[in-house]
Amino acid sequence: MNVSIVIINYNTFDLTSACIRSVIQFTKRATYEIILIDNASTECDPEIFAKEFPQVTLVKSPTNGGFSYANNLGIENSNGEYVLLLNSDTELKEDSISKIIEYVKDVERFGVGGCRMIYPNGKIQHTARKFKSISWELLDLFRFIPMMMSYKRRSRLMMGKYFDCNETVECDWVNGAFFLFPKKIIEELPGKKLDDRFFMYGEDQLWCEQIKCLGYKILFYAGTTIIHVSGASTGIKKQIKLKRIMMDHELEIMRIRKGKGIYYYLFATLYRCKEGARNLIKILVFKLTGKLVK
């Protein structure tokens, strides 16, 4: 078995089914298994998946333990040389899985691989990232400075929205919606599992930090593109709540990376003020126009 594809379902039957169909339709050159973790859904009986997709290994979690918990459950039931954590709201449009495996198998110290993603409307998602730092936050705040740099320098220094995702590069972390890694790495991680301290959001960055610290490379592969719905919050209150959760997780990752010293507190002050101002602008725009902005 070349790759174990772990997909989590939580009350997203239609999206999950479309994701599974796309994997079956387009994955031709890689040998694979699909492990579907139902995270205690209430939308429908998960056995419907087993009937519609008999080739899928269905694992029913008795509780919704969160994103990391469910992925670890999938890894425990996997047999592949590689593990691909694939979000249920993604769809393949070509043999993306085979393409990235064929590329990374020759990369020395390959740790994690992500790929190019677009929204359903074709707009690019900025999924190759740098770890945050005081300098990154300042450059992003005064973004006319990086915009004065050459594209190559700006994109390598900042990544994220400053990078056009049109070339394969090494980065600090990649989006967890398509998260490929050699299964053997699990044995080197604390507890021999993916860190599950976060219920949801920020896990991908945390995992990349830990895997990178082991001396492995984090790669963004531009040679294939998938669709990622990446559903946005429909309400301003929920959107702001999620932003605050993500801020807390970002600060926890910074604590892990730098410790809780002067650097941490300087970063936390800058980061909270910057993100707090952005959230205030979102609220004001919503009240004045009724529109949600990112």
N, C-alpha and C positions, 0 to 999 in steps of 0.2 A: 504494500500500500504506500503510495507516494505522498499523498496529502490527505489529512483529515480536515474536513470543512465543518466548523462548529457554527451553527446558527441558533440564535435564541429567539423564541417566540413568547411574547407577552401581550395577549389580546390584539394581535395584528395578523389575523389569519390570512387576509387577502394579500398583504404585503409579503408575508413570509412565503406563501405559496408561489407568488410571482418570482421571488428570489430563488427558491428551489428549482422552479422550472427553468430559469435562465442558466443555472449551474448545469443542470442535466443537458440542456440544449447545446450549450457552447463548449463545455469542457470535454475535449477530445483526446489530447495527447498525454495528459497526466492521468495516472490512475488515482482514484479518489474514493472516499466514503463521505457521506453526509451524516453528521450527528446533530439532530435537532433536539434542543433542550426546551421543553415547555416550562416556563417559570411560574407555575401555578396560575395559569390563565383562567379567567371566568367567562370569556367571550363564547367559547364553544368547547366541546369535548375534544381534547388533543388527539384522540384516536382517529379522528377524521384525517389527520395527516398521514397516519399509518396506512389507511385505506387508499388514499389518493396517491401516496408515494411509498410503495412497499419496499423500495430500495433504501429508504432512509431509516437510520437507527433512531428511534424515538426514546428519549429519556424524560420522564415526567418528574419534575421536582415537586416535593410536597409543599414547598414554601417558596415565595418570591424573595430569594436571598440577595437580589441585585445582580448587576451586570458581571462583576468579577466572579461571584459565587457560581453563576450559571456557566460561565466559560470554563472555570476550573472543573466543573462537573463534566463538561464536554471533553476536556483534555483527558480526564481520568478514563473515559470510555473510548479514547482514540487509539489508532494503531499505525498512523502514518509517520513517515520520516519528518514531514513538515506538518505544522498545524496552521490552518487559516481561520482566524476569527472573522466571520463575515456577518455584518449587520443584516437584519431582516428587511430593512428598507433600502437595500441595494439591488441592482439588477446588472447582470453581465450582458454585453452586446457583442462580445467576441470571446475567444478562448484566452481570457485574461489570466486565469490561474496557471495554465501551462506556460504562457509567455513569461511570467515573472519567475516561476520556478526554474525555467531553462536559463534565465539570466543569473539568478542569485547562486545557483549551484556551483558556479566557478568563482564566486566572490570569497576571498579569504576572510575568515572571521565574520561571516555574515550573521547578523543578529536578528534584525526585524526589517521587513519590507512592506512598504505601502505603495499605492499606485495612484495614478491620476484619476480624479473624480469630478463629475459635473452634476449640476442640478438637472432636473427633468427638462428645464427650458434651455439647457445647453451652456449655462453660465458656469465658469470654472469655480471649483471649491479649492481653497488654499489649504492643502492638507500636509504640506511639508513645513516643518516649524523649527525655530530655534528656541532654546530655553530662555525664559525671561531673565532679565538682569536690569540693574539700575540704568546702564547705558542704553539698553534696548528700549526701556520705557521712555527715557528722555528723547531719544531719536524719534520714537513713534509720536511723542507729544509735539515735538517741533519737527514735523515730518518734511518741512521744506529742506532740511539739511540732508537727509538721505536722498531726496529727489534731485539734489544737486550733484550727487555722485553718479558715476557710470552705472549702467544697469547691472553689469556683472558684479561690481563691488557691492552695490546696494542689495542685490538679491542674495548674495552669499552671506552678507553681514546680518540681514534682517529676516530673510525667508518670509513665510506667511504671505500676506497680501502684497508684499514687495517682490514676489517671485512668480513668474508666469506659468510654472509647472510644465514647461515644454522640454526639459532636459532631465536626465537621470543624475541625481546628486546624493551625496551623503549629507545628512542633516541630524538634528538632535532628537526629533520625535515625529511620528506620523499619526494620522487619524486612525482611530481604532475600528472604523467601519470596515476596513480591509487591512488585516493585521497578520502578516505571515511571518512565521519563525520556525527554526528547527526545534523539534520537540525535545531534543536532548538538553536544550538550555534550561528547561524546567528544573532539572536536577541541580542546577547551580544557584537557583533562586532561594531566598529565605523561605523555609517551610516547604521547599520543593513544589511551589505552586505560584500562580500569579498573585501579587499582593491584592488583598481584598478589603483594605481598610476603607475604601470609598464604595458606597452603595451604587452610585452612578455619577458619571462625569469626572474627567481628569485621570481615569485609570490608564489610558493610553500613554499619556505623558509620564506618569509614575513608572509604568513598566519599562518604557524606553530608557528612563534615567537609570533604573536598576540594571538593565541589560547592557547599557553602554558602560556602566561602571565595571562590568565584568570583562571589558575589553572588546566587545562586539560592535560591529558597524550597524548604524541605522540608515537605511536606504529608501529614498523616494525614487520609484521606477516610473518613468514617463512613457514607456513603450506600450502601454495599454490604458484604456479609459473605461471606467464603469459609471453607472448612474447611481447617485446617492440622494434619496429624497430629502433626508436630513430635516424632518418636520420641525417647523418653527412653532413657538408658542402662539396661540391664538388670542391670548389676553395679556395686557400689559403687566398685571400683577404677577401672573405666572412667569412671564419672561424675566421680570426683575428678580423674582425669587430664585430662578435658576441661575441668573448671573451672580447672585450673592453666594450660592452654593459653589459655583465654579471659582469665585474669588477665594473662598475659604480653602478649597482644594489646592489652588495655585500657591497659596501661602504655606500650606503644609508641605508641598513639594519643595519650595524654596528652603524651608526649615531643614528638610532632609539633605538638601544639596549643600547648604552653606552653614548650617547650625543656627542657633538663635542668638546671634551676636549683633554688633553694630550694623553690619551689612544688612542683615535680615530686617531690622527695624527701620532702616532708611528706605529699603525697598518697599516694605509694607506700607509705610506712610505715603510714599510716592504713588504706589499702585492703588491703594484705597482711595486717595484723593482723585486720581485720574479716572478710575472706573466709577467712582461715586458721581463725579461731574457728568460723565457720559450717561449714567442711569437717570440723572435729573433731566438732562436734555431729552432723553427718550420719553419720559413722563410728560414733559411740557409739550413736545411735538404731538404726542398722542392726544393730550387734552385739547390742543388747538386744531388739530387736523383729523384726529381719529385714526391716524396711520401709525403702524408699528415700524420702527426703524431698527436696523441691526446696530 
